[in-house]
Amino acid sequence: MKMKPEKWDGNAWMDRCAWCEQEIEEEQEVIGVGLKFSPGRALPEWAGTIQPLRLSATERTVAMIVVTKNSPAKRDGRDAIFQVCSDACAKKLSDALRLEADLGEVIDWEEPGG
């Protein structure tokens, strides 16, 4: 089932791949693609929520999990994580992020596994 960005419900993304939107089974391994926001670009109220990130070049909206200030991901230098179901989806998402010229001032993304 494809998720419709105009009816955004962050909770609906808790068990879905941010790229292919397939449901992730409870015992299935997931991969995290992390990113860092440029200073002043994240809203404090986003912490601990799943926010939509529109990728214009690929005409997709992906689910971005914004980490809390005390989370292990934050301590590792990440401000947000994309949950994906496979290496293939991680690569496709990373490639799509790379195409987004207008995100250059908003995020500083990293390679999967980085």
CYANA upper distance limits for C-alpha pairs under 8 A (distance plus 0.5 A):
  1 MET  CA     21 GLU  CA      7.92
  1 MET  CA     22 GLN  CA      7.75
  2 LYS  CA     21 GLU  CA      6.76
  2 LYS  CA     22 GLN  CA      8.50
  3 MET  CA      7 LYS  CA      8.48
  3 MET  CA     21 GLU  CA      7.56
  4 LYS  CA      8 TRP  CA      7.28
  5 PRO  CA     52 PRO  CA      8.01
  5 PRO  CA     61 THR  CA      6.77
  8 TRP  CA     52 PRO  CA      7.91
  9 ASP  CA     13 TRP  CA      7.96
 10 GLY  CA     14 MET  CA      7.86
 10 GLY  CA     49 THR  CA      7.56
 10 GLY  CA     50 ILE  CA      5.30
 10 GLY  CA     51 GLN  CA      6.79
 10 GLY  CA     52 PRO  CA      8.25
 10 GLY  CA     63 ALA  CA      7.88
 11 ASN  CA     50 ILE  CA      7.69
 12 ALA  CA     16 ARG  CA      8.15
 13 TRP  CA     17 CYS  CA      8.01
 13 TRP  CA     18 ALA  CA      8.00
 13 TRP  CA     50 ILE  CA      8.06
 13 TRP  CA     63 ALA  CA      7.19
 15 ASP  CA     23 GLU  CA      6.15
 15 ASP  CA     24 ILE  CA      5.62
 15 ASP  CA     25 GLU  CA      7.74
 15 ASP  CA     26 GLU  CA      8.38
 16 ARG  CA     21 GLU  CA      5.85
 16 ARG  CA     22 GLN  CA      5.95
 16 ARG  CA     23 GLU  CA      4.92
 16 ARG  CA     24 ILE  CA      5.80
 16 ARG  CA     83 GLN  CA      8.06
 16 ARG  CA     84 VAL  CA      8.06
 16 ARG  CA     85 CYS  CA      8.41
 17 CYS  CA     21 GLU  CA      5.14
 17 CYS  CA     22 GLN  CA      6.02
 17 CYS  CA     23 GLU  CA      7.02
 17 CYS  CA     24 ILE  CA      7.10
 17 CYS  CA     83 GLN  CA      6.23
 17 CYS  CA     84 VAL  CA      4.88
 17 CYS  CA     85 CYS  CA      5.88
 18 ALA  CA     62 VAL  CA      5.74
 18 ALA  CA     63 ALA  CA      5.59
 18 ALA  CA     64 MET  CA      7.96
 18 ALA  CA     82 PHE  CA      6.53
 18 ALA  CA     83 GLN  CA      6.17
 18 ALA  CA     84 VAL  CA      6.01
 19 TRP  CA     62 VAL  CA      6.87
 19 TRP  CA     84 VAL  CA      6.88
 19 TRP  CA     89 CYS  CA      6.39
 19 TRP  CA     90 ALA  CA      8.20
 19 TRP  CA     92 LYS  CA      8.05
 19 TRP  CA     93 LEU  CA      6.61
 20 CYS  CA     84 VAL  CA      8.46
 20 CYS  CA     89 CYS  CA      7.30
 22 GLN  CA     85 CYS  CA      8.43
 24 ILE  CA     28 GLN  CA      6.82
 24 ILE  CA     30 VAL  CA      8.37
 24 ILE  CA     85 CYS  CA      7.11
 28 GLN  CA     85 CYS  CA      8.46
 29 GLU  CA     85 CYS  CA      7.62
 30 VAL  CA     83 GLN  CA      7.02
 30 VAL  CA     84 VAL  CA      6.33
 30 VAL  CA     85 CYS  CA      5.53
 30 VAL  CA     86 SER  CA      7.28
 31 ILE  CA     83 GLN  CA      6.42
 31 ILE  CA     84 VAL  CA      5.74
 31 ILE  CA     85 CYS  CA      6.68
 31 ILE  CA     86 SER  CA      6.97
 31 ILE  CA     87 ASP  CA      7.77
 31 ILE  CA     90 ALA  CA      7.66
 31 ILE  CA    112 PRO  CA      8.25
 31 ILE  CA    113 GLY  CA      8.27
 32 GLY  CA     81 ILE  CA      6.40
 32 GLY  CA     82 PHE  CA      6.00
 32 GLY  CA     83 GLN  CA      5.39
 32 GLY  CA     84 VAL  CA      6.74
 32 GLY  CA     90 ALA  CA      8.23
 32 GLY  CA    112 PRO  CA      7.33
 32 GLY  CA    113 GLY  CA      7.69
 33 VAL  CA     81 ILE  CA      6.02
 33 VAL  CA     82 PHE  CA      5.52
 33 VAL  CA     83 GLN  CA      7.16
 33 VAL  CA     84 VAL  CA      8.01
 33 VAL  CA     90 ALA  CA      7.06
 33 VAL  CA     94 SER  CA      8.09
 33 VAL  CA    110 GLU  CA      7.70
 33 VAL  CA    111 GLU  CA      7.48
 33 VAL  CA    112 PRO  CA      5.47
 33 VAL  CA    113 GLY  CA      7.44
 34 GLY  CA     78 ARG  CA      6.36
 34 GLY  CA     79 ASP  CA      7.94
 34 GLY  CA     80 ALA  CA      6.27
 34 GLY  CA     81 ILE  CA      4.87
 34 GLY  CA     82 PHE  CA      6.78
 34 GLY  CA    109 TRP  CA      6.95
 34 GLY  CA    110 GLU  CA      6.59
 34 GLY  CA    111 GLU  CA      8.27
 34 GLY  CA    112 PRO  CA      7.72
 34 GLY  CA    114 GLY  CA      8.25
 35 LEU  CA     78 ARG  CA      5.95
 35 LEU  CA     79 ASP  CA      6.50
 35 LEU  CA     80 ALA  CA      5.93
 35 LEU  CA     81 ILE  CA      6.85
 35 LEU  CA    107 ILE  CA      7.00
 35 LEU  CA    108 ASP  CA      6.32
 35 LEU  CA    109 TRP  CA      4.61
 35 LEU  CA    110 GLU  CA      6.31
 36 LYS  CA     77 GLY  CA      7.41
 36 LYS  CA     78 ARG  CA      5.54
 36 LYS  CA     79 ASP  CA      5.34
 36 LYS  CA     80 ALA  CA      7.06
 36 LYS  CA    107 ILE  CA      6.01
 36 LYS  CA    108 ASP  CA      5.50
 36 LYS  CA    109 TRP  CA      6.44
 37 PHE  CA     41 ARG  CA      6.59
 37 PHE  CA     42 ALA  CA      6.95
 37 PHE  CA     79 ASP  CA      6.63
 37 PHE  CA     80 ALA  CA      8.38
 37 PHE  CA    106 VAL  CA      6.13
 37 PHE  CA    107 ILE  CA      4.72
 37 PHE  CA    108 ASP  CA      6.49
 38 SER  CA     42 ALA  CA      8.41
 38 SER  CA    105 GLU  CA      6.84
 38 SER  CA    106 VAL  CA      5.68
 38 SER  CA    107 ILE  CA      5.82
 38 SER  CA    108 ASP  CA      7.13
 41 ARG  CA    106 VAL  CA      6.36
 42 ALA  CA     46 TRP  CA      7.65
 43 LEU  CA     47 ALA  CA      8.23
 46 TRP  CA     50 ILE  CA      8.16
 46 TRP  CA     51 GLN  CA      7.76
 46 TRP  CA     66 VAL  CA      6.70
 47 ALA  CA     66 VAL  CA      5.72
 47 ALA  CA     67 VAL  CA      5.95
 47 ALA  CA     68 THR  CA      5.33
 47 ALA  CA     69 LYS  CA      7.87
 48 GLY  CA     65 ILE  CA      7.66
 48 GLY  CA     66 VAL  CA      6.07
 48 GLY  CA     67 VAL  CA      5.81
 48 GLY  CA     68 THR  CA      5.65
 49 THR  CA     65 ILE  CA      6.48
 49 THR  CA     66 VAL  CA      6.12
 49 THR  CA     67 VAL  CA      8.03
 50 ILE  CA     63 ALA  CA      6.68
 50 ILE  CA     64 MET  CA      5.90
 50 ILE  CA     65 ILE  CA      4.87
 50 ILE  CA     66 VAL  CA      6.58
 51 GLN  CA     63 ALA  CA      6.35
 51 GLN  CA     64 MET  CA      5.65
 51 GLN  CA     65 ILE  CA      6.87
 51 GLN  CA     66 VAL  CA      7.61
 52 PRO  CA     61 THR  CA      6.51
 52 PRO  CA     62 VAL  CA      6.18
 52 PRO  CA     63 ALA  CA      5.54
 52 PRO  CA     64 MET  CA      6.52
 53 LEU  CA     61 THR  CA      5.89
 53 LEU  CA     62 VAL  CA      5.79
 53 LEU  CA     63 ALA  CA      6.88
 53 LEU  CA     64 MET  CA      6.89
 54 ARG  CA     59 GLU  CA      7.92
 54 ARG  CA     60 ARG  CA      6.46
 54 ARG  CA     61 THR  CA      4.78
 54 ARG  CA     62 VAL  CA      6.97
 55 LEU  CA     59 GLU  CA      6.25
 55 LEU  CA     60 ARG  CA      5.72
 55 LEU  CA     61 THR  CA      6.35
 55 LEU  CA     62 VAL  CA      7.96
 55 LEU  CA     96 ALA  CA      7.78
 55 LEU  CA     97 LEU  CA      7.78
 55 LEU  CA    100 GLU  CA      7.09
 56 SER  CA     60 ARG  CA      7.18
 56 SER  CA    100 GLU  CA      7.52
 57 ALA  CA     96 ALA  CA      7.78
 57 ALA  CA     99 LEU  CA      6.92
 57 ALA  CA    100 GLU  CA      6.72
 58 THR  CA     96 ALA  CA      7.03
 63 ALA  CA     82 PHE  CA      7.02
 63 ALA  CA     83 GLN  CA      8.44
 64 MET  CA     80 ALA  CA      6.77
 64 MET  CA     81 ILE  CA      6.42
 64 MET  CA     82 PHE  CA      5.67
 64 MET  CA     83 GLN  CA      8.38
 65 ILE  CA     80 ALA  CA      5.83
 65 ILE  CA     81 ILE  CA      5.58
 65 ILE  CA     82 PHE  CA      6.57
 65 ILE  CA     83 GLN  CA      8.27
 66 VAL  CA     79 ASP  CA      6.54
 66 VAL  CA     80 ALA  CA      4.73
 66 VAL  CA     81 ILE  CA      7.00
 67 VAL  CA     71 SER  CA      6.95
 67 VAL  CA     73 ALA  CA      7.30
 67 VAL  CA     74 LYS  CA      6.88
 67 VAL  CA     78 ARG  CA      8.12
 67 VAL  CA     79 ASP  CA      6.10
 67 VAL  CA     80 ALA  CA      5.85
 67 VAL  CA     81 ILE  CA      7.76
 68 THR  CA     74 LYS  CA      7.37
 68 THR  CA     79 ASP  CA      8.47
 69 LYS  CA     74 LYS  CA      6.48
 69 LYS  CA     75 ARG  CA      8.50
 70 ASN  CA     74 LYS  CA      7.09
 70 ASN  CA     75 ARG  CA      7.69
 71 SER  CA     75 ARG  CA      6.97
 72 PRO  CA     76 ASP  CA      6.76
 73 ALA  CA     77 GLY  CA      7.02
 73 ALA  CA     78 ARG  CA      5.89
 73 ALA  CA     79 ASP  CA      7.80
 73 ALA  CA     80 ALA  CA      8.48
 74 LYS  CA     78 ARG  CA      5.38
 74 LYS  CA     79 ASP  CA      6.28
 84 VAL  CA     89 CYS  CA      6.56
 84 VAL  CA     90 ALA  CA      6.53
 85 CYS  CA     89 CYS  CA      7.05
 85 CYS  CA     90 ALA  CA      8.26
 86 SER  CA     90 ALA  CA      6.75
 87 ASP  CA     91 LYS  CA      6.65
 88 ALA  CA     92 LYS  CA      6.75
 89 CYS  CA     93 LEU  CA      6.52
 90 ALA  CA     94 SER  CA      6.56
 90 ALA  CA    112 PRO  CA      6.75
 91 LYS  CA     95 ASP  CA      6.52
 91 LYS  CA    112 PRO  CA      7.76
 92 LYS  CA     96 ALA  CA      6.64
 93 LEU  CA     97 LEU  CA      6.65
 94 SER  CA     98 ARG  CA      6.69
 94 SER  CA    110 GLU  CA      8.38
 94 SER  CA    111 GLU  CA      7.17
 94 SER  CA    112 PRO  CA      7.81
 95 ASP  CA     99 LEU  CA      7.00
 96 ALA  CA    100 GLU  CA      7.23
 97 LEU  CA    103 LEU  CA      8.37
 97 LEU  CA    109 TRP  CA      8.00
100 GLU  CA    104 GLY  CA      7.77
102 ASP  CA    106 VAL  CA      8.28
103 LEU  CA    107 ILE  CA      6.31
104 GLY  CA    108 ASP  CA      7.29
110 GLU  CA    114 GLY  CA      6.60
